[in-house]
Structures are given as structure tokens and as C-alpha cells.
């Protein structure tokens, strides 16, 4: 297998949980203080050697394209007002990678279809990353690098997993982990979507980041939609586990899921508290506020 240099970001969803905010602004652009979630994902993917970012979009996602494009007029305005450092930072965003945008089309919806939209860009011997724009890790070592290291050890598809406890098994896809092949890397025996506490096979949940071999693509092409009509990537991974080895990498870092209001608010608070610029003052504000 080649060194993975491509990442697919599934960004075609309508973000209905955050309406009316997402009527005009995609959920992928929701800010984590001053950076949108999707930028955090791209920055960390680039650290793992990604050079091509394939963003699967919908009709309301033009601002995602604009964000990763140059804005010469804005840069010039900033430089003319003594804000050259900020102008350089904006320019650097557009130079993170080569960006490819594919409009998801046709009938049906779901993460499996999003991946299939990009399959013509993936070589037969080329592993590739897949990210959901709701999930990221704050970690000392970028979490895509951790996935890449696990892939290099195993030569197989790797999914990110995080320990959540069986009490939350009704909220996540839960991994059935088997043999631990190295520190934090487990061979998977299966995968179950939201099984509930009583039926959870382990304490490990899937955390929305994948490094997949192209063996998954023909499986996804033949999959049927689930009960809700959605074509899900995890369904393909379940079948791949039955045919080949798939591994779970327990990511060393703080997992942030921004997929609903409460999780998003928790993410903002957590990031603010660890901010070198705002952390101490924000912590003092919270302590004073909670004592009122």
C-alpha cells in the first residue's frame, strides 16, 4: 500500500440539528473560538502527510469553499492596516493542501455514498482517510498520525476508537475489540450501531475518523440502505471485518464531538479553558459565575 495522501471529508449533510443557524452557514463552519471545525480536521490531516483534501459538499456549502480559498482583497486590506500577520495566517489556510470539491448528487444519502463520490480519485493500492466534520481530537500527537502509525503496523484499515463506557452505548457505534496487537491498537471482531448498555460488546466507541484501504470501496458500492434509508459507512466496515482484518486505534487525546448543541457547548468551554490566551481569565469567569 502507498503512503496515504488523500482525505475525504463527508460534508454534505444539512446540519438540521443546528437550525436556524445552519440555514445560511454550514455546520462544518461552526467556530471553535476562531477556527471552524473543518479547518481543525484539515490541519491535523496535513500533519499525517495528506496533500489532497476531497470535500463532499451539498448545495448550501459554498462558504466551505470560500474559507479555503484566497481572499486577496481581504489580505491586502489587512496588510494596509498593519495586520500583516493575520494576512499571512489567512493565506496559509489556502495553502494547507490541494482542495477538491465534489457535490453529492443522486438519490439517497449517507456517509457511504459520500465516500463513493470520491472513489474515482482513489488508486487501487492507495489507503485514504475519511473524516466526519463533527469529530476531532485535541492531542499532543495529531490523531491522523496515530491512525497512520497503526496502519503501518498492520497494513489494514484502521478506525479511531475511544473509551466511553457501556452506559453511553445507545449513542454510538460500539466496537467489539479482540486481541491487542500493540499499544492502543486492537483487532476488531465486530461493530454494532447503538446497541445499548446491555448489548454493548465493549467500552469502545467509534470516533468518526478512519484510515481505510480501497478494499472497502466495492463493499460500499453493493451495500443497501439501512432501515432509515441511509447508506452508512459503518455498515460497510462491519462487512469488511467479516472478510478481512480491521483494527481499532484507541486515540490518545481528548475527543470532541460537536454534533449536537450540548456537545458543541462542552467543546467550546473545554477549548477555552486550555487556551493559552484566554484560559485563566475564562476559568476565573466560570468559577465566579457558578458561585453566584
Buried (B, 14 or more C-beta within 10 A) or exposed (E): EEEBBBBBBBBBBBBEBBEEBBEEBBBBBBEBEEEBBBBBBBBBBBBBBBBBBBBBBBEBBEEBEEBBEEBEEEBEEBBEEEBEEBBEEBBEBBEBBEBBBBEBEEEEBBBBBBBBBBBEBBEEEBBBBBBBBBBBBBBEBBBBBBBBBBBEBBEBBBBBBBEBEBEBBBBBBBBBBBEEBEEBBBBBBBBBEBBBEEEBBBBBBBBBBBBBBBBBBEBBEEBEBBEEEBBBBBBBBBBBBEEEEBBBBBBBBBBBBBBEEEBBEEBBEBBBEEBEEBEEEBBEEEEEEEEE
